[in-house]
Amino acid sequence: MQLRFILLLIWTLLACDVGHAADLALVGGKIYPSPTATPIESGSIIVHDGRIVALGPNATVKIPRHAKVIDCKGLVITAGFWNSHVHILTPGLLHAESLSSAQIASQLEEMLTRWGFTSVFDIASVLANTNLIRHRIESGEVKGPRILTVGEPFWIKGGTPVYVRDFLQTNQISIPEVESVTQAAERARQQIHAGADGIKIFVNSIEADGILTMPLELAKVITAEAHGAGKPVFAHVANREGIEVALQSSVDILAHTTPVTGSWTSSLDGKLGATIKSILDDLKPEAAYFAEDNGERTGYIFFDMKESSQLPAIAEPWFLAFNARLTVRPAMNAQDLAEGNSGIERAVKGYGKARWLNKITKPCIWFCSRRWLRLLPAE
């Protein structure tokens, strides 16, 4: 039997003015709360002010008195899809100020919503134009997905990619080329202030006579500005040199692989070890061990931290280089334990029984120091 799906839940909500809309109830559908959760065979979803506030079997969900009810019997309801690499730069979406709501909605449906995409990350467009489109979506004027955007990408002097030059000229789009560190930093700040949710840099630009590579200092300053504002950085790479610049400047996402240069070399893979060594050389730990923990690459770093104010300098290199998850816990070495014996004895006398000490049949050995740092890769 062919099933019909409700994929565009968020899109449906955005079709009305959610700021003033009545509650919405989707009733009687088969609901998949998540890819791993057991489906609800006949359930209901309540949406209030654009947010899901209740979900469960029909018998457990109370339908608000004035809610708009959609009968979903025979339908399947699941979360919408994300597309993290789109361009709101097609001819049909440019110059949105002169387009009707129906024209914009039709373009978005053709490109995104008919495929179930309810949230997208646009990684190259005209920021002012994309802001206008998403404002019209958010106001309920246009049906469309939630859009995150980087706006105009950054490329170096002479680095406008050869394959977009004619398109930009034909559509009267001007994207400036970055010529200096100062200009790059200022433009990154301006785009973020104007509403960009991230930044994209063309570490490599494909030109008619070869591939240009963005200088490392430019890539670093742009990435630093974005990270300082809590925004991710996408990198367009085309060769091994570009990958190395992207890694050294701590970008978050490589938007493309590099098929023209073949497989990544062992020397490039070796950057992991070199980066870890550099961080450990600065930290100077008492010991460092690396192992597997629940299927994840994990490091146990033992070091002496005298003041809590040292923590940012200790943690940030792992965050920036590996996007790692960190756990910091106090620990003791043998000398610390010996000095703490008097406290243990007082605790036993005050709260335990003295014979507790006599029942220890095996020695307790402490292989740790004053602090240990557990590193896990980000999920």
C-alpha positions in Angstrom: 0.0 0.0 0.0 1.4 3.4 -0.9 1.7 5.8 2.0 1.3 9.5 2.0 3.6 11.6 4.1 3.4 14.9 5.9 7.1 15.9 5.6 6.7 19.7 5.6 5.6 20.3 9.1 7.6 23.4 9.6 6.7 24.6 6.1 3.0 24.1 6.9 3.4 26.2 10.0 5.1 29.0 8.1 2.2 29.2 5.7 0.4 31.2 8.3 1.3 34.1 10.5 2.5 32.1 13.4 2.8 35.2 15.6 -1.0 35.5 15.6 -2.1 32.0 14.6 -4.4 29.8 16.5 -3.1 26.5 17.8 -2.7 23.8 15.2 -3.5 20.1 15.8 -2.4 17.3 13.6 -4.6 14.4 14.6 -4.7 10.6 13.9 -1.5 10.2 11.9 1.3 7.7 12.3 4.1 9.7 14.0 7.8 9.1 13.8 9.2 11.2 16.7 12.8 10.4 15.8 14.7 8.0 13.6 15.3 5.7 16.7 12.0 6.1 18.6 9.1 3.6 18.2 6.5 5.1 15.9 3.1 6.2 17.4 0.5 4.4 15.3 -2.3 6.9 15.8 -1.1 10.1 17.4 -1.6 13.8 17.7 0.7 16.8 17.6 -0.1 20.2 19.0 1.6 23.3 17.8 1.4 26.7 19.5 3.1 29.8 18.2 5.2 27.8 15.8 6.5 25.3 18.4 5.5 21.7 19.1 4.1 21.7 22.6 2.6 18.2 22.8 3.0 14.9 21.0 1.7 11.5 21.8 -1.0 8.9 21.3 -4.4 10.4 20.6 -5.8 9.4 24.0 -3.0 11.3 25.8 -3.1 14.6 23.9 -5.7 17.2 24.7 -6.8 19.2 21.6 -7.1 22.9 22.4 -10.7 24.2 22.0 -10.0 26.7 19.2 -7.2 24.8 17.5 -7.2 24.3 13.7 -7.5 20.6 13.3 -6.0 18.7 10.4 -7.1 15.1 10.0 -4.0 13.0 9.4 -5.6 9.5 9.4 -3.8 7.4 6.8 -0.8 9.8 6.8 2.7 9.5 8.2 4.2 12.5 10.0 7.9 12.8 10.4 10.5 15.5 11.0 11.5 17.6 8.0 14.8 17.2 6.3 17.9 19.5 6.6 19.9 20.5 3.5 23.2 22.0 4.6 24.4 23.0 1.1 22.1 25.1 -1.0 22.5 28.4 -2.8 19.7 31.0 -2.7 21.3 32.3 -5.9 19.2 30.9 -8.7 17.8 33.4 -11.3 14.3 32.7 -10.1 15.1 33.9 -6.6 17.2 37.0 -7.3 15.9 40.5 -6.9 13.2 39.3 -4.5 11.9 42.8 -4.0 10.3 42.6 -7.5 8.9 39.0 -7.1 5.4 38.1 -6.0 4.9 35.8 -3.0 3.6 33.1 -5.4 6.8 33.4 -7.6 9.1 33.0 -4.6 7.0 30.1 -3.1 7.0 28.3 -6.5 10.8 28.5 -6.7 11.3 27.3 -3.2 8.9 24.5 -3.7 10.7 23.4 -6.9 14.1 23.5 -5.3 13.5 22.6 -1.6 10.1 22.0 0.0 8.7 19.4 -2.4 11.6 17.2 -1.4 10.9 17.6 2.3 13.6 20.1 3.1 12.2 22.3 6.0 15.6 23.8 7.1 18.4 24.7 4.8 21.9 26.4 5.1 22.5 28.7 2.1 26.3 28.9 1.6 26.6 31.5 -1.1 24.1 34.2 -2.0 23.4 37.9 -1.9 22.8 38.5 1.9 20.3 41.4 1.5 18.2 39.3 -1.0 18.3 36.2 1.1 17.3 38.2 4.2 14.3 39.6 2.3 13.2 36.1 1.2 13.4 34.7 4.7 11.7 37.7 6.2 8.8 37.1 3.9 8.8 33.4 4.9 8.9 34.2 8.6 6.1 36.7 8.3 3.8 34.0 6.7 3.6 35.8 3.4 5.6 33.1 1.6 5.6 29.3 2.1 9.1 28.1 2.5 11.8 26.5 4.7 13.7 28.0 7.5 16.8 29.5 5.9 20.3 30.0 7.5 22.7 31.9 5.3 26.3 32.9 5.0 25.5 35.6 2.4 28.3 36.6 0.1 31.3 34.3 0.1 34.9 35.6 0.6 37.5 35.2 -2.2 40.8 36.8 -2.7 41.9 39.5 -5.2 41.6 38.0 -8.7 39.8 34.9 -7.2 36.3 35.3 -8.3 35.8 31.7 -9.6 35.8 31.6 -13.4 32.6 29.6 -13.6 30.5 32.3 -11.8 31.8 35.5 -13.4 29.4 35.6 -16.3 26.5 34.7 -14.0 27.3 37.5 -11.6 27.7 40.0 -14.4 24.5 39.0 -16.2 22.5 39.3 -13.0 24.2 42.5 -11.8 25.6 41.0 -8.7 28.8 42.5 -7.2 30.7 40.4 -4.6 33.9 42.2 -3.5 37.3 40.5 -3.6 39.3 40.5 -0.4 42.6 42.3 -0.6 43.8 42.8 3.0 43.5 41.5 6.5 41.8 44.7 7.6 39.3 44.6 4.8 38.5 40.9 5.5 37.9 41.4 9.2 35.7 44.4 8.7 33.6 42.7 6.0 33.2 39.6 8.2 31.9 41.8 11.0 29.5 43.7 8.7 28.0 40.5 7.3 27.5 39.0 10.7 25.9 42.2 11.9 23.6 42.2 8.9 22.3 38.8 9.8 24.7 36.2 8.4 24.5 32.9 10.3 28.0 31.8 9.2 30.8 32.7 6.9 32.1 31.0 3.7 35.6 31.4 2.4 37.0 30.3 -0.9 40.3 28.9 0.3 40.7 27.8 -3.3 39.4 29.6 -6.3 39.3 27.8 -9.7 40.5 30.1 -12.5 41.1 29.7 -16.2 44.9 29.3 -15.7 44.9 27.3 -12.4 43.8 27.3 -8.8 44.4 30.3 -6.5 44.8 29.7 -2.7 43.8 32.2 0.0 46.8 33.3 2.1 46.7 31.7 5.5 46.6 35.1 7.4 43.5 36.1 5.5 41.8 32.8 6.3 42.7 33.0 9.9 41.4 36.5 10.5 38.1 35.8 8.8 37.6 32.6 10.8 38.5 34.3 14.0 35.9 37.0 13.4 33.3 34.4 12.7 34.2 32.3 15.7 34.3 35.3 17.9 30.6 35.9 17.1 29.8 32.3 17.6 29.3 31.6 13.8 30.6 28.6 11.8 32.9 28.9 8.9 32.5 26.9 5.6 35.5 26.5 3.3 35.5 25.8 -0.4 38.6 23.8 -1.2 39.9 22.3 -4.4 43.4 20.9 -3.7 45.7 19.7 -0.9 47.1 23.1 -0.3 43.6 24.5 0.3 42.8 21.8 2.8 45.9 22.6 4.8 45.0 26.3 4.9 41.5 25.4 5.9 42.8 23.1 8.7 45.4 25.6 10.0 42.8 28.4 10.1 40.4 26.2 12.0 37.4 26.3 9.7 34.4 24.2 10.8 33.2 22.6 7.6 34.8 21.7 4.2 32.0 22.3 1.7 33.6 20.1 -0.9 36.0 17.2 -1.3 39.0 17.6 -3.6 38.5 15.0 -6.4 41.0 16.6 -8.8 43.9 16.0 -6.4 43.2 12.3 -5.7 43.3 10.7 -2.3 44.4 12.6 0.7 48.0 11.8 1.5 49.4 10.3 4.7 51.3 13.6 5.4 48.0 15.4 5.5 46.5 12.8 7.7 49.5 13.3 10.0 48.4 16.8 10.8 46.3 15.2 13.6 49.3 14.0 15.5 51.3 17.2 14.9 48.4 19.3 16.3 48.1 17.2 19.4 51.8 17.3 20.0 51.8 21.1 19.6 49.0 21.5 22.2 50.7 19.1 24.6 54.0 20.9 24.3 52.3 24.0 25.5 50.3 22.3 28.2 53.3 20.2 29.5 51.1 17.6 31.2 52.4 15.0 33.7 51.1 12.2 31.5 48.9 11.7 28.5 47.1 8.6 27.3 44.9 8.0 24.3 42.3 5.2 24.1 38.9 4.2 22.9 35.8 5.1 25.0 32.4 3.9 23.8 33.6 3.8 20.2 35.1 7.3 20.4 38.7 8.5 20.2 39.5 9.7 23.7 42.5 11.3 25.4 43.2 11.3 29.2 45.5 14.2 30.0 47.0 14.6 33.5 48.3 18.0 34.4 48.7 20.5 37.3 46.2 23.4 37.3 46.8 25.8 40.2 44.1 28.3 39.4 40.7 27.9 37.7 41.5 30.9 35.6 43.9 28.7 33.6 41.1 26.6 32.3 40.3 28.7 29.1 43.9 28.5 28.0 43.9 24.8 28.6 40.6 24.0 26.9 40.4 26.4 24.0 43.1 24.7 21.8 41.1 21.4 22.0 37.8 23.2 21.2 39.3 25.2 18.3 41.5 22.4 16.7 39.2 19.4 17.2 35.8 20.7 18.3 36.3 18.3 21.2 34.1 17.7 24.2 36.0 18.1 27.5 35.5 16.9 31.0 37.8 18.4 33.8 38.0 16.6 37.1 40.2 17.0 40.2 42.5 14.0 41.0 45.3 13.1 43.4 48.8 11.6 43.0 50.4 9.5 45.8 51.8 12.6 47.6 48.4 14.3 47.5 46.8 11.2 48.9 49.3 10.9 51.7 48.7 14.5 52.7 45.0 13.9 52.6 45.1 10.9 54.9 44.3 13.0 58.0 41.1 14.1 56.4 40.1 10.6 55.5 40.7 9.5 59.1 38.6 12.3 60.5 35.8 11.4 58.1 35.9 7.8 59.1 35.8 8.6 62.8 33.0 11.1 62.3 30.8 9.3 59.7 32.0 5.7 59.3 33.2 2.7 61.3 36.8 2.2 62.0 36.7 -1.5 61.0 36.0 -0.2 57.4 39.7 0.3 57.0 40.5 -3.3 58.1 38.2 -4.8 55.4 40.3 -3.5 52.5 41.8 -6.7 51.1 43.5 -5.1 48.0 45.7 -2.0 47.8 44.2 1.1 46.2 46.7 2.6 43.7 46.2 6.1 42.3 47.6 6.6 38.8 46.6 10.2 38.5 47.6 13.7 39.3 46.0 16.9 40.4 43.7 17.4 37.4 42.8 15.2 34.5 41.3 16.2 31.2 39.1 13.9 29.2 38.8 14.6 25.5 36.1 13.3 23.3 35.3 14.2 19.7 32.2 16.3 19.2 29.1 14.4 18.1 
